[in-house]
Amino acid sequence: MSVMVNVPLYPDDVDVLAGALFAWCAERSIKLQSQEGLSAANVAIDLYNAGYQTQDQLLGALHNYDLH
């Protein structure tokens, strides 16, 4: 059984996450506060915690992730 550990996010972390997420949503004309936007935000946080820690890495991983 795996245990998720909540690691604190610092302002620079939030900037990376927000930048990638805003870019991903803008490319798809998706509102961030839509269900798909919120799902993408959750995925982005998971990907960030998995090691995609630059905006380019995170955006590339979001492109490769099937959100449907």
N, C-alpha and C positions, 0 to 999 in steps of 0.2 A: 504494500500500500504506500502510495506517495503522499507527501504532505506539502501543500503549497505554503510557502513562506512569503508573507507580504514584506517586500523591501520598499523602504521609503523612496519616493520620487523627489528629486531636487529640481529647481527651476530649469536647469539645462536639460534634464531628462524630459520635462514637460514640453520644452521648446522643440525637441527632436520629435517627440510623439505627435504634437500638434501640427508641426510642419508637414510631416508625412501624411497624417490623416487628412488635413485640409487639402493637400495636393491630390490625394486619392479621391476624395469626395468631389473636388472641382473637376477632375478629369471625367467623372461619370455623371456630373450634374445631379449629385445626391446631396440632400440637406443633411448636415451633421446630426441634427436632432431627429431624423427619421429612424425607423427601425433598422434599416440597412446601415445607416451612419453609425448608430450606436453599436451594432454588431461589429462593424469594422473597428471601432474604438476598442472594444474588448479584445479583438484579435490582435490589434496593434500592441496593446499592453502585454499580451501573452508572448508575442514575437519579440518585443523589446526585452522582456525577462529571459527569453531563450537565447539572447546574444546579438540580435540585430539592433545595434545601438548607435548607428548614425542614421540621419534622415534618408540618405540614399539606400542604405541596406534595408531599412524598414519599408520604404516605399517599394523597393523591388520585391521584398517578401510578401507585401500586401498584394502586389500584382499577381504573384504566383499562387496566392491562397484563394481557394474557392469559397466564397461567402454565401453561395446559394444552397 
